Amino acid sequence: MRRCFFLSMSRGRGLRTTARTNSSVPKPPPASKPSLELDSKPRSSPLIGSSAEVIPIPTSRYTDPPALPNFPRGFEVHKFDIAAVPEDAPAELVTLFAYYNSMLEALRAQFPDWPQSFETPSPPIHKVCPIKGTGLGIVAVADIAAGETIVRERPYILLPLVLPAPFLGFVDGLEDAMHPENYADVYALKNSRRDKDPMEELRGIIVTNSLRAGPFPTYEATYGGLARDISRANHSCHPNAHHTFDAATLSHSLRALHSIRAGEEITISYLGCAPLLPYEERQKLFKNSRQSFKCTCKFCRLKETAREDSETRRRFILFGLRRTEFMEQLYELFEEWLAEGAPAMQSVPRTCVHGGGLFLNILEVVESMWSFMVQEEFYEPCSWEPILALLVKGHAVLENEERVQYFATKAAELRTAYTGSDGGWRAVAANPRQTHWWGKLGEKRKM
């Protein structure tokens, strides 16, 4: 088993640990319909105090980082080298950075004191340990709130995931440049390609365990980071954590998508939205991926009717909510609902109704869509924020304070998990009556 690092002090351009503080855990309000399942008790950070000013409902929306090319078109390689950064740092903070041309100079110009220092929880709230059926994995050792940072760390190695043929042999040279204290830990990582390339152990480890990194200035193409603990995170089709990378600090982060109890395994999605595909299709993708595995999460263990119901919901999320024209139709219906005075009864096209069920108005349709993501424990990155924004606005129009607080809090938690910032949603959750949507229709509203 690979050891865990306990870091307890600031070391220049390195890591600062952050003491955790307990905050109150408000219970979510009852759902407006019995079918709407609330996934967890959201734990809020201290809420913003009330004031007389109008609180805007955030208009920006989270989107997944764009897919990067394997190699930039027209890119000319004048130099390809490796540097240990930062210099003279402890082993747990040193990264072997393989770079092209003037990447290091560009990073230092863009980010003062690069690589900048960063913070991670102290004491650690996770551990690496054996997981039945999957080898090693990450487990929470304390209750973790939605949006909370689980761990932040510098990778052992950062390098382009796709190398031109003349530089393939360069990977083998990384072994000689590696910090002696990191050597054993790197070679303890899984190599799913050992049977294909038994003589290329390090290359197989990097391919199997690298997480997305970058983009970096002067080279906007795929980079991979061989993280210390985060590379141990196993896949799940209902992940409870999200991985990000920050070029300024040269660090990987893992944040909670929803609350995680002590003792629970911490998981991520290896292949983006692939878990939304039908069981057979996603298992084929997993088998052919660079990790080459079979998923045995609770959703992949479902049988017969339960699996069919789950796949129907996932298909609706994947092929409905991810379609721009579908979301545009929801916006149009929402505007019609407002124009008609927010009536309890509204004509909703069957194309917007999952399974042909009966819905009274567009707000209930949208709330049902949110419930699909909750039931499947998968928050589709392009959809959760637009859906929650409509629910916050709609319930503000209806002056339903508890529901506004709940949905705005969920938006804050997910935005924090994906970006590290709540994006303004905490202020809405703290002051629902001060948003410009509160009671917006006034006397025009149909009761």
N, C-alpha and C positions, 0 to 999 in steps of 0.2 A: 504494500500500500504506500502511496506517495505521501510524504509528510505535508502538513499544512503550515503556512508561515504565520507567525504572530508578529505583527508590526506595531510598535507602540510609540514611535517618536517621529518627528519631522526630520528629514535628512536632506536639506537643500531642495534641489529640484526632484524630489521624490514623493513619498507618500506620507499623508497625514491621516491619522486615525480619527474617527468621529464617534464620540460617545453617543449612545442611543438614549432617547428620552421617551418615557411612556406618555401617551396622549389618550384622551377619552375615546371610547369607541361607541358612537351613537348607533342605535339600531335602525335599520332601514324601515321606512313606513310601510304599512300594508299595501300590497299591490291593488290596483283598481279592479283587477279581475283575478279570480282564483288561479287562472292558468299562467299568470306571469310569475315566474320563479325568480327570486332575488338570490344571487349566487353567494353572497357573503355579507358579513357585517362590516361595512366600510369604516376604517379608522382614520379620522381626519387629523391633520396637523392643526394647530390653533387657528381658528377662523378669524377673518378680518373683521374688525369692529364696524358697527354701523355708522353711516354718515349721511348727509343730506344729498350728496351727489348721486347722479344716475350711474348705475353699474352696467356697463355694456356686456351683452352676451358675445363671447368671442366669435369672430368671423373666420379666422384662419383655421385650416383643417390639416390634420396630420396626414402625410402621405409617405409611403415607403420610399426609401432612397432609390433613385433610378438604377436600373441594371447597368453595369459597367462592361465595356468590351474586354476581351481577354488580353488584347494588346492594342494600344492606340494606333489608329490608321495614320501612316506617314511618320510615325515616331522614329527618330534616328538615335541609336545608342552610341554615345561618345565615350561613356564610362559606365562600368558596372562593378560595384565594390560593396564592401561590408564594413559597418562601423558598430562598435559597442557603445550604446547610448543609454543614459548619460555616462560619461567617463568617470572612473573611480567611484562608482556607486556600489552599494551592497548587491550581492548576487540576485536577491529577490526584486531588484529594481532595474536590472540591466537587460536590455533587449539587443539582440543581434539584428541590425537593420540592414537588409540588402537593398541597395538603391541604385537608381540610374542617374547619370549626369549630375546636375546641380540640385537634386532634391533636398539635400540637407541644408544647403544655403537658403533655398526658398522657404523651408520650414522655419528656420531661425529668423528670417526676415518677416514672416507672417505672424509668428508667435514669439513674443519676447521671452527670453529665458527658456526656450524650448530645449527639451521637453518639460513642460510645466508640472508643478506638483499637483497631487490629487488626494482625495480623502476616501477612506473605506471604513466600514463599521468596526468598532472596537468595544468590547471583545468581538471576535468573529461570530456571525450568526449562521454560519454554515460549516459543514465539514465534508471531506471526501471520505467515503467509506464503501464497503461492498454492498451491492444491490442484487438481490436474488434474480438470477436469470440474465443479468446484463453486465456483470463485472462490477467495476467501480462506478460511482455516481456521486451526486451532491445531495446532501440532506440538510434541512433546516435544524438548527439546535436551539432556536428561540422562535416565538411567534413573530411573523413578518407581516407588516401592513402592506396593503395594496399601494403600489408606486414606490415603495421603499427600495433603496439600493441594497442589494444582498452582498455584493462584493465588487470591488474595482481593482484591477491589477494590470501590470505591464506583461506583455507576452515574452516568452523565451526568444522567439524568432518572428520577424516580420519580413516577408518576401513576396514578390509577384507570384500569384498562383499558376500563371502560365509563363514559362520562360522560353525564349528563342533557343533553338537547338544548340547553338554554340556555347550557351551558358548552363546547360543541364548538369554538366559535371561540377559546376560551382557549388551545388547543394552539398555534395560530399565534403567539400572544404569547410563547411560550417562547423563540422565536428571539432576541428582543430581550434576554431576561434571561440568555442563555447566556454562560458565560465565553468570552472571545475565543479562548483557546487550545484550547477544546473544540469550537468551531464546525466547523472543517474535518473533524475526526475523526467527528463525528456525521453529517455529510452525506456521508461516504465509505461509510457503512453501506448495505447493500442495501435497496432498496424494491421489494417484490414486487407492489405495488399501483399502480405508476407508470402503467400503461396504463388503470387505472380512475379514478384521481384525479390527473391530471398537475399540477394546480395545488396539490395538498396534499402536497408532498414530505415535510415533517417528520412529518405524521400517518402517512403510509405507512411511513416508516422506523421509527417507534415501534411500529406494528402488526406489522411484519415481524420485528423483532428483540427485542422485550421479553421478559424472563424473569420468571417468577412471583416476586413479592415480597410481604411482609407475612405474616400479618395485622398490622394496627396497632391500638393501643388506640383505642377509640371508633368505629372503622370496620373491621369485619370483613367485607370484600368484596374482590373481585379487584383487585390492584395489579400493575403491571408496572414493571420496571426496565430501562432501556437501558444494559446493562453495557458496559464499555470493551473488554476483550478477550474475555470469556466469551460475549458476543453473537456472536462470530465462530465459535464452535464449531458444526460441522456435525452433522447428525443421522446416526445409524446404528441399524440394528435389532439390533446387538450393541455397545451403547455401552460405552466403557471408563472413563467418568467420570460423576459425579453432581453436579448443581447444587443448592445450597441458598442461602437468604437469611436474614440475621440482622438483626432490627430494632434491636437494641441498638447495633450498630456501623454500621448502615446499609450493609451490605456483602454482595455476592454471593461465594460460594465455589464452587470446583470441586475435587473430590477424586477420586482414582483408585479405581475399583471393583476392579481387579486390576492387576498389575504392567504397566507400559508402558515399552517400550524407547525409547531415544533415536532420534529419526527417525520414530516412529510418530505418526499423526494422533490427536488427542484429540477424542473425539466424545461426544455426549449423545443421549438420546431426547427428541425434541420433544413427543411425545404419549403420555407415560406408558407404559402396557402395550400400546399399539396395535401395536408390532412383533410381538406374539404372534399377531396375526390372520393369516389366510391372505394370501398375496402380493397377490392382486387386491384384497382388501378394504383392506389397509393402504395400498396405493398410491393407492386412491381417496381415503382419508382424508388422505393427505399432499397430494394435489393440491388438495383443498378446504380445507386448513388455511390459516391466515393467512400461513404461509411459502410455500405453493404450490410444491411441489417434487416431484421423482421421486427415490426412494432407489435408489442403485446400489451399496449395500454388498455384501459378499461373499455374504450370505445372500439378498439380492434378486437376485443374479446366478446362483443355483443353477438347474440345469435338471433336468427329468424326475424320475427316481427320487430324486436327492439332494434336490430341492425337496420332493417328497412326504414323504420321511423327516423332513426338518426341520419341515415344517408339522404332521406328526403329533405330534412331540415338543412343539412350541409349543402346539398345541391342547390337549394333555394338561396342560401347565403352566397354561394360561389357564382352562380349564373344569374342571380337576381340582383342582389345588393351591389355586386361589383360592376354592373353594367351602368354606364353613364345615363343612358336613356331611361332606365328604370328609376334612378334617383331623380331625374328631372321630372318624371311623371309624378313622383311623390311630392315634390316641391309645388307643382301645379295644383295638385289636389289639396295640398295644405293651404295654398292661397285661396282656392275656391271655398274651402271650409271657413276661412277667416271672412271672406267677402259675404258669406251667407250668415254670418253672425255666430260661428262656432256651434252649429246645431248638433244635437245628440244623434240625429239621423242624417245620413249622407249617402249619395249614390257612389259606390266605389267599384271601379272596373274589376272584373274577375282576375285580370292579369296581375293585380296587386295583392290578391288574396291567396295565401299559401293553402293548398288543399281544398279550395273552394268553400271555406268556412264562412260563417256569417259575422260581419263586422258592422258596427253602427256608424262609425265615422273614420276619417283618415288617421286620427290620433290613435285609435285603437289598433288600426292596421300597423302603424309604426311601432307601437308598444309591443305588439305580437312579434314583430321582426327582431326587436331587442331581446325578447324572451327566447327566440331561436338561438341566438349567440350565447345567452346565459345557459340554456339547456345543454348545448354542445360544448360549453366551456372553451369557446374559440371566438375571439374578438377580431373579426376580419379587419385588417388595418385601414382599408380605404372606406369602410362603412360605419364603424362604431361612432365616430365623432359626428358625422352628419345626422345619423339616427338620433343620438343623444341630444343634439342641438334642437332638432324638431320637437322632441319630447319636452325639453326645458321650455321652449317658447310656447308650446301648446298648453302645458300645465300652468304657465304663468298667465296666459290669457284667461284660463279657467280659474285663476287665483287659488290653485292647489299648492300651497306652500311646501308641504311635506314631499310631494312628488318632485317639485322643482329642486329641492335640496338633495333628494336622493339621486336624481339623474345628473345634476351638475357635479355632485361628488364623484359619481362613477366616471364622468368625463375628466375630472381633475386627476383621478387615480390613474386612468389609462394614459392620459397625456403625459403624466409624470413618468410612468413606466416606459413610454416610448421615447421621450425627449429629455427627461430630467427636470422639466418645468411644467406647472399645472396649466399654463397658457391663459390664465385669467379665470378659470372655472371655479377656483376656491372662493373668489369674491362673490360670484353669482350664488354659490351654495350658502354663503354666509348671509347674504342680503337679497333674498328672492323678491321682496317687495320694492326694491330700489332699481330693478331692471326696467328698461323702457318697454318691456313686453308685459309687465304686470297689469292685469285688468285693461289691456290695450283697447278692447272694443267698447268698454264702458256700457252705456245704455243700448248699444247696438247688438250686444250679445243676446242670443236666444237662450232662455232658461228652460 
